[in-house]
């Protein structure tokens, strides 16, 4: 269902752009409706090189990266995202436990992680955390969200 102009104007937040980098389409398929229900513009790709190219050519506020994409370990892809677009937030799609994620992704500034099994509640928690950061970093977001 399309949103009416009134709903869009009432929300008054700039569109958040998200790139999901996930080799397994089934995983991306359960995430997409959650992201779209929040009003995000969502793109999807399966390959790391394509993801880096898209990030170079487009603005993304959040990139959700599987911990193993092609031959790029997720840590290396997150490092490349940060190098190419320093203000883009990253989240990780993984089945690692929280301690292992901390050990592997420490110092990369990820906003959170979500598992590969359908879990909209955990994804929404990650997105809530991301939005709280995003509103502080985007100059117009804080004033428009009031």
SULCOR-V427550 format. One record per run of one state. SS is the DSSP state (helix for helix, strand for strand, loop for the rest). FROM is the first residue (numbers start at 1). TO is the last residue. If there is no record, write none. Layout:
ss={SS | SS}
from={FROM | FROM}
to={TO | TO}
This chain:
ss={loop | helix | loop | strand | loop | helix | loop | strand | loop | helix | loop | strand | loop | strand | loop | strand | helix | loop | strand | loop | helix | loop | strand | loop | helix | loop | helix | loop}
from={1 | 5 | 12 | 17 | 22 | 25 | 38 | 41 | 46 | 48 | 58 | 62 | 67 | 68 | 70 | 72 | 74 | 85 | 89 | 94 | 98 | 106 | 113 | 115 | 120 | 138 | 139 | 145}
to={4 | 11 | 16 | 21 | 24 | 37 | 40 | 45 | 47 | 57 | 61 | 66 | 67 | 69 | 71 | 73 | 84 | 88 | 93 | 97 | 105 | 112 | 114 | 119 | 137 | 138 | 144 | 146}
